[in-house]
């Protein structure tokens, strides 16, 4: 208990006060000054390794290692439900409440294979982030605020394709489940419907990223390349539409090319289970 209290206090202190890097392009091209926050990380040696050589990040019984994005603790709307990490929906969409918010596993990863399963409520929306950073800016009164996780991290879309309007937006289905959100559609689209489990595998290795859905490869792309920049420019995160998102995503993972794994609160009930990772460094 003392170790937990100490860790929580350290996270709270660091989240509130310590910065890693400031944007050198302050006030240029509409990009505000920003800070990438550094916080204490968990020791992976304290997590079990399964028979396949994967580190178990969530075993269905404990939320150890998980906390809110920009927070020291796990928000209370994230609970354990029959062996799954569940977000209990608010019905507010992206208008997150104080009891909710996105969550991250408190360790930054570089080269890895990530696996998990998810199911969603009818008309539900969520997402899985990787290579995420905790980023802050200051408002007009000089008060520090956290920017949303999705402006620094690629997103594996989690969606009820049949009942959520996002499935019809974007281009060629690039907002449907397993897509690289708003950039690359998942092909083939082999989602199981709401209320049923879907399998995820995300491979990240030296800039190559592959999404799998239900054991089928559905897309591949390459970070930190001219093609990656072009995709961003054609998305909602373009240099013109969202300058800060463009800067962060164009160099996602930062100079270290590593970041957090995150799960999204989009206001709807969603469940995640069997979350595990294999490192490839």
C-alpha positions as CSV (number, residue, x, y, z in Angstrom):
1,X,0.0,0.0,0.0
2,X,2.9,2.4,0.8
3,X,4.4,1.8,-2.6
4,X,1.1,2.5,-4.3
5,X,0.6,5.7,-2.4
6,X,4.2,6.8,-3.2
7,X,3.8,6.0,-6.9
8,X,0.5,7.9,-7.1
9,X,2.0,10.9,-5.4
10,X,5.0,10.8,-7.8
11,X,2.7,10.7,-10.8
12,X,0.6,13.6,-9.6
13,X,3.7,15.6,-9.0
14,X,5.3,14.9,-12.3
15,X,2.1,15.3,-14.3
16,X,1.6,18.7,-12.8
17,X,5.1,20.1,-13.0
18,X,7.7,18.3,-15.3
19,X,8.1,18.8,-19.0
20,X,10.2,16.9,-21.5
21,X,10.3,19.0,-24.6
22,X,8.9,22.3,-25.8
23,X,7.9,23.0,-29.4
24,X,10.6,25.0,-31.2
25,X,8.0,26.3,-33.7
26,X,6.1,28.4,-31.1
27,X,3.8,30.8,-32.8
28,X,4.8,29.6,-36.3
29,X,2.3,28.2,-38.7
30,X,-0.4,28.3,-36.1
31,X,1.3,25.7,-33.9
32,X,1.1,26.7,-30.2
33,X,3.9,26.0,-27.7
34,X,3.5,22.6,-26.2
35,X,5.0,20.3,-23.6
36,X,5.5,16.6,-23.7
37,X,5.0,15.4,-20.1
38,X,7.2,12.8,-18.5
39,X,5.8,10.6,-15.7
40,X,7.0,7.6,-13.7
41,X,6.5,4.3,-15.5
42,X,5.7,0.8,-14.2
43,X,8.3,-2.0,-14.0
44,X,7.3,-4.6,-16.5
45,X,9.1,-7.3,-14.5
46,X,6.2,-7.1,-12.1
47,X,3.8,-8.3,-14.8
48,X,3.3,-12.0,-15.8
49,X,4.6,-13.5,-19.0
50,X,2.3,-16.0,-20.6
51,X,3.1,-19.2,-22.4
52,X,3.4,-17.4,-25.8
53,X,6.0,-14.9,-24.4
54,X,3.6,-12.0,-24.1
55,X,3.6,-9.7,-21.2
56,X,0.1,-9.6,-19.7
57,X,-1.0,-5.9,-19.3
58,X,-4.5,-6.8,-18.1
59,X,-5.4,-10.2,-16.8
60,X,-9.1,-9.6,-16.0
61,X,-8.6,-9.2,-12.3
62,X,-6.4,-6.2,-11.7
63,X,-6.0,-2.7,-13.2
64,X,-2.4,-2.5,-12.1
65,X,-0.4,-0.3,-14.4
66,X,-3.5,1.6,-15.8
67,X,-4.3,5.2,-15.2
68,X,-6.1,8.1,-16.8
69,X,-4.5,10.1,-19.5
70,X,-3.2,13.1,-17.7
71,X,-4.2,11.7,-14.4
72,X,-2.6,9.8,-11.5
73,X,-5.3,7.2,-11.1
74,X,-7.8,5.2,-13.1
75,X,-11.0,7.1,-13.6
76,X,-14.0,5.5,-11.8
77,X,-16.0,4.9,-14.9
78,X,-13.4,2.3,-16.0
79,X,-14.2,-0.9,-14.1
80,X,-13.6,-4.6,-14.3
81,X,-16.6,-6.5,-15.6
82,X,-16.5,-10.3,-16.0
83,X,-12.8,-10.3,-16.8
84,X,-12.9,-7.3,-19.1
85,X,-11.8,-3.7,-18.6
86,X,-15.1,-1.8,-19.2
87,X,-15.8,1.8,-19.8
88,X,-19.3,2.6,-18.4
89,X,-20.7,5.0,-20.9
90,X,-21.9,8.5,-20.2
91,X,-23.7,9.1,-23.4
92,X,-21.8,12.3,-23.9
93,X,-19.7,11.3,-26.9
94,X,-16.3,13.0,-26.9
95,X,-17.6,15.3,-24.1
96,X,-15.7,13.4,-21.4
97,X,-16.8,13.8,-17.8
98,X,-14.5,14.1,-14.8
99,X,-15.3,10.5,-13.8
100,X,-14.2,9.2,-17.2
101,X,-11.6,10.0,-19.8
102,X,-9.1,8.0,-21.9
103,X,-6.8,5.6,-20.1
104,X,-3.2,4.6,-20.7
105,X,-0.9,1.8,-19.6
106,X,1.9,3.5,-17.7
107,X,4.8,2.3,-19.8
108,X,6.1,3.6,-23.2
109,X,6.7,1.0,-25.9
110,X,8.7,1.2,-29.1
111,X,8.7,-2.0,-31.2
112,X,6.0,-4.6,-30.2
113,X,3.0,-6.8,-31.1
114,X,-0.1,-5.8,-29.1
115,X,-3.1,-8.1,-28.8
116,X,-6.5,-7.8,-27.1
117,X,-10.2,-8.3,-27.7
118,X,-13.0,-5.8,-27.7
119,X,-16.7,-5.6,-27.8
120,X,-18.9,-2.5,-28.1
121,X,-22.5,-1.5,-27.2
122,X,-25.0,-0.8,-30.0
123,X,-24.1,2.4,-31.8
124,X,-20.8,2.6,-29.8
125,X,-17.5,4.2,-30.6
126,X,-14.0,3.9,-29.0
127,X,-10.5,3.4,-30.1
128,X,-7.0,1.9,-29.3
129,X,-4.0,4.3,-29.4
130,X,-0.4,3.5,-29.7
131,X,2.9,5.6,-29.5
132,X,0.9,8.2,-27.6
133,X,2.4,11.0,-25.6
134,X,0.8,13.2,-22.9
135,X,0.9,16.7,-24.3
136,X,0.0,20.0,-22.7
137,X,-0.5,23.5,-23.9
138,X,-1.6,26.7,-22.1
139,X,-4.9,28.5,-22.5
140,X,-5.3,32.2,-22.9
141,X,-5.0,32.7,-19.2
142,X,-1.7,30.8,-19.0
143,X,-3.3,27.7,-17.4
144,X,-1.9,24.4,-18.4
145,X,-4.3,21.9,-20.1
146,X,-4.0,18.5,-21.6
147,X,-4.5,18.1,-25.3
148,X,-6.5,15.0,-26.4
149,X,-4.6,11.8,-26.8
150,X,-5.5,11.3,-30.4
151,X,-3.5,14.3,-31.6
152,X,-0.3,12.5,-30.8
153,X,-1.2,8.9,-31.5
154,X,-2.4,6.8,-34.4
155,X,-5.8,5.2,-33.7
156,X,-7.0,1.7,-34.3
157,X,-10.8,2.4,-34.7
158,X,-13.3,0.6,-32.5
159,X,-16.8,1.1,-33.8
160,X,-20.2,-0.5,-34.3
161,X,-20.1,-0.2,-38.0
162,X,-23.8,-1.0,-38.5
163,X,-25.2,1.6,-36.1
164,X,-22.7,4.5,-35.6
165,X,-22.8,7.3,-38.2
166,X,-18.9,7.5,-38.2
167,X,-19.0,4.4,-40.3
168,X,-20.4,6.4,-43.2
169,X,-18.0,9.4,-42.8
170,X,-14.4,9.8,-43.8
171,X,-13.3,8.3,-47.1
172,X,-13.9,4.7,-48.3
173,X,-14.7,3.5,-44.9
174,X,-11.6,4.8,-43.2
175,X,-13.5,5.4,-39.9
176,X,-14.8,1.8,-39.6
177,X,-13.5,-0.7,-37.1
178,X,-9.8,-1.7,-37.4
179,X,-9.1,1.3,-39.7
180,X,-6.3,3.7,-39.1
181,X,-8.8,6.4,-38.1
182,X,-9.5,8.9,-40.9
183,X,-6.6,7.7,-43.0
184,X,-6.7,4.0,-44.1
185,X,-9.7,1.7,-44.3
186,X,-9.6,-1.8,-43.0
187,X,-9.9,-4.2,-45.9
188,X,-11.5,-6.6,-45.8
189,X,-14.0,-5.3,-43.3
190,X,-14.6,-8.5,-41.2
191,X,-16.0,-7.0,-38.0
192,X,-18.2,-9.0,-35.7
193,X,-21.4,-7.0,-34.7
194,X,-22.0,-5.1,-31.5
195,X,-22.1,-7.3,-28.4
196,X,-19.7,-9.8,-29.9
197,X,-15.9,-10.0,-29.3
198,X,-13.4,-8.9,-31.9
199,X,-9.7,-9.8,-31.9
200,X,-7.1,-7.1,-32.3
201,X,-3.4,-7.4,-33.3
202,X,-1.3,-4.3,-33.9
203,X,2.3,-4.8,-35.0
204,X,4.7,-1.8,-34.7
205,X,8.3,-2.3,-35.8
206,X,10.7,0.4,-36.8
207,X,8.0,2.4,-38.4
208,X,6.1,-0.4,-40.1
209,X,2.6,-0.7,-38.7
210,X,0.1,-3.5,-39.4
211,X,-3.5,-3.8,-38.2
212,X,-5.2,-7.2,-37.9
213,X,-8.9,-7.8,-37.2
214,X,-10.2,-11.3,-36.3
215,X,-6.9,-12.9,-37.4
216,X,-7.0,-11.2,-40.8
217,X,-4.5,-8.5,-41.9
218,X,-6.5,-5.5,-42.9
219,X,-3.9,-2.7,-43.4
220,X,-0.2,-1.8,-43.4
221,X,1.5,1.6,-43.4
222,X,4.9,3.2,-42.7
223,X,5.5,5.9,-40.1
224,X,7.9,8.8,-40.5
225,X,8.0,8.6,-44.3
226,X,6.8,11.1,-47.0
227,X,3.8,8.8,-47.6
228,X,2.9,9.2,-43.9
229,X,3.1,13.0,-44.1
230,X,0.9,12.9,-47.3
231,X,-1.8,10.8,-45.5
232,X,-1.8,13.3,-42.6
233,X,-2.2,16.2,-45.0
234,X,-5.3,14.4,-46.5
235,X,-6.9,13.8,-43.1
236,X,-8.6,15.9,-40.4
237,X,-5.1,16.2,-38.8
238,X,-3.7,18.2,-41.7
239,X,-1.3,21.1,-41.3
240,X,-4.0,23.5,-42.3
241,X,-6.9,22.0,-40.3
242,X,-5.0,21.1,-37.1
243,X,-1.4,22.4,-37.0
244,X,-0.5,21.0,-33.6
245,X,-1.9,17.5,-34.4
246,X,0.0,17.5,-37.7
247,X,3.3,18.3,-36.0
248,X,2.8,15.7,-33.3
249,X,1.5,12.9,-35.5
250,X,4.1,13.5,-38.2
251,X,6.7,12.7,-35.6
252,X,4.5,10.4,-33.5
253,X,6.4,8.7,-30.7
254,X,8.7,11.7,-30.5
255,X,12.5,11.4,-31.2
256,X,12.5,8.2,-29.2
257,X,9.8,6.7,-31.5
258,X,8.0,5.3,-28.4
259,X,4.8,6.0,-26.5
260,X,1.9,4.8,-24.5
261,X,-1.0,2.4,-25.3
262,X,-4.3,4.0,-24.7
263,X,-8.0,3.2,-24.7
264,X,-10.7,5.7,-25.6
265,X,-13.6,7.1,-23.7
266,X,-16.0,8.1,-26.4
267,X,-19.0,8.1,-24.2
268,X,-20.2,4.6,-25.0
269,X,-20.0,1.2,-23.2
270,X,-17.0,-0.7,-24.4
271,X,-15.1,-3.7,-23.1
272,X,-11.5,-4.8,-23.5
273,X,-9.9,-8.1,-22.4
274,X,-6.8,-10.3,-22.8
275,X,-4.5,-7.3,-23.3
276,X,-1.0,-8.5,-23.8
277,X,2.2,-7.3,-25.6
278,X,5.4,-8.9,-26.9
279,X,8.4,-6.6,-27.2
280,X,10.6,-6.7,-30.3
281,X,13.5,-4.4,-29.3
